[in-house]
């Protein structure tokens, strides 16, 4: 590393140290194939000795590649979006890319366009948008044909790649599991109505109940928060006909379990309970929570794969990847 107070090393310094031209050092930095191995090794050693750090902007002008992927995300404080973002960052790193993140408080045409402009200044090679809200397809449609882009959990957008977890299938599986444990029907505490994932889980839950000929009660709506699950749990605990509850995420399930405990409703003795997401704490709830696991690592990997396919092709491509959801059975649904 350079000594404190000393100017940073330049490419010219590296060239002088090895007695080679500026162009040869540039070829080594840009992995040009027409460089002898011994020359490449000498340049690399000089770079390390001098603590030289290439200027990424200048390098992008030479190679037309910035090595950067832009990610536009919304409400990344929630477990699902945060885990999706982490999966994308890991997959990008494995592929040799860095990630530039633009986190929005609202998904609107104006906010997305502003984020695109900010990322464009960084010469990103493509964009991944984590867009869980309904109605954002119209906002994102403007990306089609403009830049390589992949939409995650935002539904199918014409002209763009998309990656999503099979929310509907996961909800059907957990609902079938609760019915198979002897429940006559399954109540549902749903997420916000403007979230695509929440509506996918409602669709799967309702479809499985109808396929079984079971009663379909109106879902109780929550906000993804434990407090909203607690409020729903108090309402359900006051009824005598509740045998099983599927909660749309684990945080709301935590609140529901607290409400049931306070009301003297035993889980799983009186009521079977299951959640969705498989947060790391789910195995340590009281009782340990049956839930549906989303494979965020695979979501991230498939997102990067679809994006790099477009980057390589030099144009946007409409591809869709659906990642299966996995049922994880624990004590909250087994008697």
Protein Blocks (a to p, Z undefined) as FASTA:
>chain_A
ZZehiacddfklmmmmnopafklmmmmmnopakbcfklmmmmmmmmmmnopacdfklmmm
mnopghiacdddehklbmklmmmmmmmmmmmmmnopacdddddfbdcfklmmmmmmmmmm
nopabdcdddfbghklmmmmmmgokagcddehkbpaehiacddddfklmmmmmmmmmmmn
opabdcdddddfkbmklmmmmmmmmmmmmmnopacddddddehiaklmmmmmmmmmmpck
bfbdcdfbfklmmmmmmmmmmnopacfklpccddehjaaklmmmccddddddddfklmmm
mmmmmmmmmmmnopacdddddddddddddfklcZZ
